[in-house]
Each structure stands twice: as structure tokens, then as C-alpha cells.
Amino acid sequence: MKGANEHGTRGAASGLVALVFLVLGFQLAIFVVKVMEGPGFRVKPGMTNEVKPEPDQSESRDQHERMTNDAWSVSKPGESDGGQRPIIYPDKSSSRASTRGFKSKYGGYERPVTASSKPARTYESFPFDPNTVSLEDLQRLGLTLRQAESIENYRSKGGRFRSKDDFRKMYVVSDTLFTRLEPFIKIPKVELNAADSAALVSLRCIGPYYAHKILEYRERLGGFLYKAQLLEIEGFDEDRLAGFSDDIEIDTTRCIHLDLWNATESALARHPYLGTKGARSIARYKSLYDTTRWTLADLEHERVLPKENIEKLKKYIEIQ
């Protein structure tokens, strides 16, 4: 009895294993069939089932793009099919490159991508005086409106460009801009025999007090002949003169000559190189000698005037 039971148990186990393998085999067969019938399956040599190959996707995309390029264009203005959508007209002249310029769609219609960059600014180079140049010309020279207004604001507050270096020091003037404009900066010098008080005050180290002193001394002289004559003004030293010497010039043709022989004693006394003492000596000399034959050498010989004063007077007097 015991042997029969053991034999039955082994038989049942063998049958169960066989059933499992049968089920697995059936499932595998179903899977193979489904794979063979799938859309991506391609027939290999020796296989009996015929399956249509999947279309080449890249080929399909190229064909679609060619159709789009060659077949359609935006409708003419004002034409539509009932006001709902614009009528589309075929345009065989379109090329593939034309559609590649369209990057986005708007309202169902493709919109071209346009360049957003602004054209480069143009500028000019021409001679200019930074003390008088207009806002418009500053912009023509390459400055922005804000930069030009900054320079105008500096000038309106009394600022003055006395040299090219003063213009370079403006924070709105870059090194590149100054390098280009430096040859065109023309700052006129102050002409000492024609300058008014405002022009003199614009010079370094010259305020209203010394401007008045310069004008007064110029009137007494009849005009300046050389820059060093400024040192003859009381309180004027070489350091002060050095501060603006390069910013001035002298036109000696503007000097007024002194009529030494016909001028009155009071007029002669006002001249710095004569003074009251010199004017009195000349008046006495004229009363004793024929003035039509006077020379500076005569005045020196008779010791009417000191030799150093005579040297200074040579370019101021007129001998009648």
C-alpha cells in the first residue's frame, strides 16, 4: 500500500511540471505571433510570413516639407472664405529656404523671424571748440544725447575747456573717443590785446581782481608786446603766469603808439614807462630844444629818461 502511494505522488508531480511547461510554451507562441504581426517587423530571408515594411520616416518628412514649400503661400490681402480663414493660394516659386525662415506660428499662420538688431551708429570727425560746440554737433561727433547734455551742463555752470586735456578728463569722454577726436579739438587762445574781462577770467589763476588789473595795465601801455609784461603788474608772479601762458597769444598790431612829442604831460604820465617824473622831464626838455629833431638817443644822452625805460619805449613811441 505504501509503495503504491509513493508512486502516485511522483506521477502527480511529473504531470504538474508537464502542465507548466505546456502553458509556458503556449504563451511564448502567442508572443512570437504578435511580434511577427507588429508594424515594425521586417521580413528576413527564409521567413514565410509576409509583412509590409514600415515607411521610412525621414523620407516622409522630406516629402511633407517639399509639399509645404511648393504648394502654399499666404493669401492675398482682403480675400477670405466667408471671413473665417484666409484663402490660401499655391505658390510654386517658393523654395525650401523660405519656410526655414519661419520659426513660430501666430494665430494659425506662420510668422517670419525679423532681425531685431539696430543699425550701427554713424559719426563724423570735424574741427570743433568744446567750449562752443552745439549739442547736435556733439552727437554728430559720436556722443550720445545724454553725454552731450553732460558737457553742456558743465559749461552752463561756468566750466571751461582750456586745453585738450581738460576735454579728455570729462567722464563721458572715453579714451577711444578722445583718441579719435584729439586732432580735431581746436581751442582758440585768448588774445591778450582784445580780450574782455569774461575771457580773462576763463584763464587759470585769473579771477575778477587780476582781470581788472590786466585791463587797466593794458590801457596804460597802449597794448601788450610780450607776455612777460604781465609780471610788471603788482602782485603778479611767474607761477601765476605759468598757469595760463600757453592759453594766451598777443597780436602786437593792436598796440596803440604813443605820440611822445605831441602828447600832453598828463597823458605821458599815465604811461607805465614814463610816469610823473618822466613826463615832467620830457616837458622841460621840449621847452628848451627843437622837438622836431628829437631822437631817443638824444633823450638818453641828456639823461631825460633812464636807459631801461628808453629800451621799453622803443616800440611804443612815434617820432614826428
C-alpha positions in Angstrom: 0.0 0.0 0.0 2.8 2.3 1.0 4.7 1.8 -2.3 1.6 2.5 -4.3 1.1 5.9 -2.6 4.6 7.0 -3.2 4.3 6.0 -6.9 1.1 8.0 -7.3 2.7 11.1 -5.7 5.6 11.1 -8.1 3.3 10.7 -11.1 1.2 13.7 -10.0 4.3 15.9 -9.6 5.5 14.9 -13.1 2.1 15.8 -14.6 2.1 19.2 -12.9 5.6 20.0 -14.3 4.5 19.0 -17.8 1.4 21.2 -17.5 3.5 24.2 -16.5 5.8 23.7 -19.5 2.8 23.4 -21.8 1.4 26.6 -20.6 4.7 28.5 -21.0 5.1 27.1 -24.5 1.7 28.3 -25.4 2.3 31.8 -24.1 5.6 32.0 -25.9 3.9 31.0 -29.2 1.3 33.8 -28.8 4.1 36.3 -28.1 6.0 35.3 -31.2 2.9 35.6 -33.4 2.2 39.1 -32.0 5.7 40.2 -32.7 5.6 39.0 -36.3 2.3 40.8 -36.9 3.6 44.1 -35.4 4.1 47.3 -37.5 7.8 47.4 -37.1 8.6 43.9 -38.2 10.6 43.4 -41.4 10.8 40.0 -43.2 14.1 38.3 -43.1 15.3 35.8 -45.7 13.8 32.4 -45.2 10.7 33.6 -43.4 7.3 32.6 -44.9 5.1 35.3 -43.5 5.0 38.5 -45.5 4.8 41.7 -43.5 4.7 45.1 -45.1 7.8 47.2 -44.2 7.3 50.4 -42.1 7.6 53.6 -44.2 10.9 55.5 -43.9 10.1 58.4 -41.5 12.8 60.7 -42.9 11.5 60.1 -46.4 8.0 61.0 -45.2 9.2 64.2 -43.5 11.1 65.4 -46.7 8.1 64.7 -48.8 5.8 66.7 -46.5 8.3 69.6 -46.4 8.5 69.7 -50.2 4.7 69.8 -50.4 4.5 72.6 -48.0 7.2 74.7 -49.8 5.8 74.2 -53.2 2.1 74.3 -52.6 1.1 77.1 -50.3 1.5 80.8 -49.7 -0.3 83.4 -47.6 -3.5 84.7 -49.1 -3.8 88.0 -50.9 -5.0 90.9 -48.7 -8.7 91.2 -48.2 -9.6 87.8 -49.6 -11.1 85.1 -47.4 -13.6 82.2 -47.3 -16.5 83.9 -45.5 -14.4 85.8 -43.1 -13.3 82.8 -41.1 -9.9 81.9 -42.6 -7.8 83.5 -45.4 -7.8 81.9 -48.8 -4.6 80.0 -49.5 -3.0 80.4 -52.9 -0.5 77.9 -54.4 2.9 79.4 -55.0 5.3 77.1 -56.8 8.1 79.6 -56.8 8.6 79.2 -53.1 11.7 77.4 -52.0 12.6 75.3 -49.0 14.8 78.1 -47.7 11.8 80.4 -47.5 10.0 78.2 -45.0 13.0 77.7 -42.9 12.9 81.4 -42.1 9.6 80.9 -40.2 10.2 79.9 -36.6 6.9 80.4 -34.8 3.2 80.4 -35.5 0.7 83.1 -34.6 -3.0 82.6 -34.9 -2.6 79.6 -37.1 -0.4 81.4 -39.6 3.4 81.2 -39.8 5.3 84.4 -39.0 8.8 85.3 -40.3 11.5 86.0 -37.9 12.9 89.5 -38.4 16.3 90.9 -37.3 15.9 93.0 -34.1 19.4 94.5 -34.0 19.6 98.2 -34.6 21.9 99.6 -37.3 25.3 100.8 -36.1 25.6 104.5 -35.3 27.5 106.6 -37.7 29.7 109.5 -36.6 31.7 112.3 -38.1 35.1 113.9 -37.3 35.5 117.6 -37.9 37.2 120.6 -36.1 35.3 121.9 -33.1 35.8 124.0 -30.0 34.4 122.1 -26.9 33.6 125.5 -25.3 31.1 126.4 -28.0 30.1 123.3 -29.9 26.4 122.6 -30.0 24.5 119.6 -28.7 23.7 118.4 -32.2 27.4 118.6 -33.3 28.5 116.7 -30.2 26.1 113.9 -31.2 27.5 114.1 -34.8 31.0 113.6 -33.3 29.9 110.3 -31.7 28.5 111.3 -28.2 25.0 110.2 -27.1 22.4 112.8 -26.2 23.0 112.2 -22.5 26.7 112.6 -22.9 26.3 115.8 -24.9 24.0 117.2 -22.2 26.5 116.4 -19.5 29.1 118.6 -21.3 26.5 121.3 -21.8 25.7 121.2 -18.1 29.4 121.5 -17.2 29.7 124.7 -19.4 26.5 126.2 -18.1 27.9 126.1 -14.6 31.0 128.0 -15.6 33.2 125.2 -16.7 35.7 125.9 -19.5 37.9 123.7 -21.5 41.3 125.5 -21.5 43.2 122.6 -23.1 42.6 119.3 -24.9 43.5 117.5 -21.7 40.5 119.2 -19.9 38.2 117.7 -22.5 39.8 114.3 -22.0 39.1 114.4 -18.2 35.4 114.5 -18.8 34.0 111.2 -17.5 31.7 110.9 -20.5 34.6 111.0 -22.9 36.2 107.6 -23.3 39.8 107.0 -24.2 38.7 105.7 -27.6 36.6 108.7 -28.3 39.3 111.1 -27.2 41.9 109.4 -29.4 39.8 109.9 -32.5 38.7 113.5 -31.7 42.0 114.8 -30.3 43.4 116.0 -33.7 40.1 117.9 -34.3 39.9 119.8 -30.9 40.6 123.5 -31.6 40.5 125.7 -28.6 41.3 129.3 -29.6 43.7 131.1 -27.4 42.8 134.3 -25.6 44.3 137.2 -27.5 45.6 139.5 -24.7 45.1 142.8 -26.5 41.5 142.1 -27.4 40.2 140.0 -24.5 37.4 141.3 -22.3 37.0 140.6 -18.6 35.0 137.4 -19.2 37.7 136.0 -21.5 40.4 136.8 -19.0 38.5 135.3 -16.1 38.3 132.0 -18.0 42.1 131.7 -17.8 43.7 129.6 -15.0 44.7 131.6 -11.9 42.9 134.7 -13.1 39.9 135.9 -11.2 37.9 139.2 -11.4 40.6 141.1 -9.5 43.5 140.2 -11.8 41.3 140.5 -14.9 40.7 144.1 -13.9 44.4 144.7 -13.3 45.3 143.3 -16.7 42.8 145.5 -18.5 43.9 148.6 -16.6 47.6 148.0 -17.3 46.9 147.3 -21.0 45.1 150.6 -21.4 48.1 152.5 -19.8 50.6 150.7 -22.0 48.6 151.0 -25.2 48.7 147.2 -25.5 51.0 144.3 -24.6 54.0 143.5 -26.7 55.0 140.3 -24.9 53.7 138.0 -22.1 56.4 138.9 -19.6 54.9 142.4 -19.4 52.2 140.9 -17.1 54.9 140.4 -14.5 55.0 144.2 -14.2 51.5 144.2 -12.6 51.6 144.4 -8.9 51.2 141.0 -7.2 51.7 139.1 -10.5 54.4 136.4 -10.2 55.9 133.8 -12.6 53.8 130.9 -11.1 50.6 132.7 -11.9 51.7 133.5 -15.4 52.9 129.9 -16.0 49.4 128.7 -15.2 47.9 130.2 -18.4 50.8 131.2 -20.5 50.1 128.5 -23.1 46.5 129.7 -23.4 47.1 133.2 -24.5 48.6 134.9 -27.5 49.5 138.6 -28.4 48.7 140.5 -31.5 51.2 143.4 -31.4 49.4 145.1 -34.3 46.7 146.1 -31.9 49.1 148.2 -29.8 48.5 152.0 -29.8 51.6 154.0 -30.3 52.5 156.9 -28.0 52.9 160.3 -29.6 55.8 161.3 -27.3 56.4 164.7 -28.7 52.8 166.0 -29.0 51.1 164.2 -26.1 50.2 166.3 -23.0 52.1 165.9 -19.8 49.2 164.3 -18.1 48.8 161.7 -20.9 52.5 160.9 -20.8 52.4 160.5 -17.0 49.8 157.6 -17.4 52.3 155.5 -19.3 54.0 152.9 -17.1 57.4 153.5 -18.6 57.3 157.3 -18.1 55.3 158.1 -15.0 55.0 161.5 -13.5 58.8 162.0 -13.2 59.4 161.0 -16.9 56.6 163.1 -18.2 57.9 166.2 -16.3 61.4 165.7 -17.7 60.2 165.4 -21.3 58.0 168.6 -20.8 61.1 170.5 -19.6 63.2 169.2 -22.5 60.7 170.2 -25.1 60.7 173.8 -23.7 64.4 174.0 -24.3 65.0 172.2 -27.6 63.5 171.9 -31.0 61.3 168.9 -30.7 61.3 168.2 -34.5 64.9 166.9 -34.2 64.5 164.7 -31.1 65.6 161.1 -31.1 65.6 158.5 -28.3 69.4 158.7 -28.4 69.1 162.4 -27.5 66.8 161.6 -24.6 69.3 159.1 -23.3 72.3 161.4 -23.9 70.7 164.2 -22.0 69.5 161.8 -19.3 66.0 162.8 -19.7 64.9 159.1 -19.2 66.7 156.1 -17.7 68.2 153.8 -20.3 66.0 150.8 -19.3 62.8 152.9 -19.9 64.0 154.1 -23.3 64.5 150.4 -24.3 61.0 149.6 -23.3 59.6 152.7 -25.1 61.2 151.9 -28.5 58.2 150.0 -29.8 55.6 152.4 -28.4 56.6 155.9 -29.4 56.2 157.7 -32.7 58.7 160.4 -33.7 57.0 163.2 -35.6 
